[in-house]
Amino acid sequence: MEQKHPLPPFTVETAKQKIQMAEDAWNSKDPEKVSMAYTKDSEWRNRSTFIQGRDEIVRFLTYKWSRELDYKLKKTYWAHGDNRIAVRFEYEFHNPDGQWFRAYGNENWEFDENGLMAKRFASINDISIAADDRRL
C-alpha cells in the first residue's frame, strides 16, 4: 500500500509539512517525482485544464516545464481540515522568448487515508513582469 506521510487527519504542523513537501517536489521540476504524491486516479483542475491520473499529470507537467523556464514556486498555508489543505502560492518563470511572468492563486487539496492527494483544484492568474521585478 502506497503511503505519503504525514497522513490525515492534519494538524497545523502536519499541513505545513505537507505544503513544504509539495513545494520542494514541484521546484524539482521532476514530473515523475511530483506525480507520486497523487493517487493513481487523482483529479485535477488546473486553470481550465482537467487532468485525471498520474500519466496525465506527468504529461501535463512535462509540457508545463518545457514552456515555463527557470520555474520557482513558493506555497503558503491558508487553512486545513481533517483531510483537506488550502494553500496560496506564487511562482515565477520565463517563456522561451525570455518574457518573465508571475503566477499566483490558490489550491484546494483533498487527500485519501494514505496521504496521497486525490483532488487538486487550482485557480491561477498570471501577469508579465520585468526580470528586475522578480521576487523568487
C-alpha positions, 0 to 999 in steps of 0.5 A: 500500500502506497503511503505519503506521510504525514497522513490525515487527519492534519494538524497545523504542523502536519499541513505545513509539512505537507505544503513544504513537501509539495513545494520542494517536489514541484521546484524539482521540476521532476514530473515523475517525482511530483506525480507520486504524491497523487493517487493513481486516479487523482483529479485535477483542475488546473486553470481550465485544464482537467487532468485525471491520473498520474500519466496525465499529470506527468504529461501535463507537467512535462509540457508545463516545464518545457514552456515555463523556464527557470520555474520557482514556486513558493506555497503558503498555508491558508487553512486545513481540515481533517483531510483537506489543505488550502494553500496560496502560492506564487511562482515565477518563470520565463517563456522561451522568448525570455518574457518573465511572468508571475503566477499566483492563486490558490489550491484546494487539496483533498487527500485519501487515508494514505496521504496521497492527494486525490483532488487538486483544484487550482485557480491561477492568474498570471501577469508579465513582469520585468526580470528586475521585478522578480521576487523568487 
